[in-house]
Structures are given as C-alpha cells and as structure tokens.
Amino acid sequence: MPLPLKFDTGDKTIVALPSGKKISLPLYNIVFEKWMGELPNFDYGNKPFINYKNKPVFAELAILKLFNASGWDGVWVETYGGTHFLESMPSDWKLIKNHISIPKDKEDLLKNIWKAGKTTACFDVMVWKDNHIVFCESKHKGKDKLTNAQTKFIEGALSCGVKEEALLILEWDYNDEPKNDFR
C-alpha cells in the first residue's frame, strides 16, 4: 500500500487495548512548517496551525492533503460535538458548511466499528484507494497520546476486519526553523 513519500517510517508502537491485548501499529513521523502568518479566527481552542502550501491548516488536514496528493480519497473525521466529515478548514463551530458526505460503504464501516468498539471516537483521517482503507491518527510529538476512546476504536476496527497495518499513528512536529508566535 503506497503511502505519501513525506511519511518517514519511524518504528512500530505497542498499544494496549481495553481487552488487555497488545498490538503493534505502524508509527510514522513527519515534520511540518509552522504557520507564521495571520491566524484564522477559528482554532478549536488554540489548536496549532501548519503551513500547507502557504495556507494555515490543522495537522489533520495537512495529512489528508498529503494522502490526496498521492492519489487517495478521504476525509478528516472530526468527532467533536458530533461526527463531521471534512476536507477543508472549518470556519466556525457551525461545521455543517464544511461537512461532506462519504461513500455509503465507508460510512457503514465506521458505524460497524463504532458499534463493535462501543465508542464514537475515530482516528483523525480516513482515506481509501482501490481496495485499501487506512485510518491515520495525528499526534503532535511529545504533546499527544492515544486516548482510551481511540483504543476502543482500534479494537472495534480490528473486530471489523481492519488490519493493524491500516491503523497508522503519525507523529508530527515542526521543523527547526526559528518561529515567531503571533498568538
């Protein structure tokens, strides 16, 4: 399964599931440039911005765009305050303007995973290409880790036939360039 070239394989990470089982998930690393321009008004409560093609975006959307550039279709599965499928930056809490539909078979898979995992959580990015589906969880390196709800999602996904290698953890960080913070 060809992943975007910018993803640098780091290792595998061991994840303890609610059932007590331990699994090994692929761990990738990526470095982004920090957005240095004017900050958008809406930031989900101080969420960091990435410079993606000279536009401020959240890491989840930068990751989605990297998959898109490699021929994958997909969405950011945003589950705060309900489930929203996004492919562009939200402009405010009324996400409905940015909400898009996904193919029925993909939505049915998610519903089955949520039922099996007893959670409405999801990995941040869901992408598909040909017969492959990949879920990618974005974690800011050293600042973020998997939640209990996300481990329930993993367990639900595995019980629905999603393979471990299709559940990616992508740790991102900023490059080492000097940064000005406009906040």
Secondary structure as UniProt FT lines:
FT   TURN            5..6
FT   STRAND          8..16
FT   TURN            18..19
FT   STRAND          22..32
FT   TURN            44..46
FT   STRAND          50..52
FT   TURN            53..54
FT   STRAND          55..57
FT   HELIX           59..69
FT   TURN            70..71
FT   STRAND          73..78
FT   TURN            80..81
FT   STRAND          84..86
FT   HELIX           95..97
FT   HELIX           104..117
FT   STRAND          125..129
FT   TURN            130..131
FT   STRAND          132..140
FT   TURN            141..143
FT   HELIX           148..159
FT   TURN            160..161
FT   HELIX           164..166
FT   STRAND          167..174
//
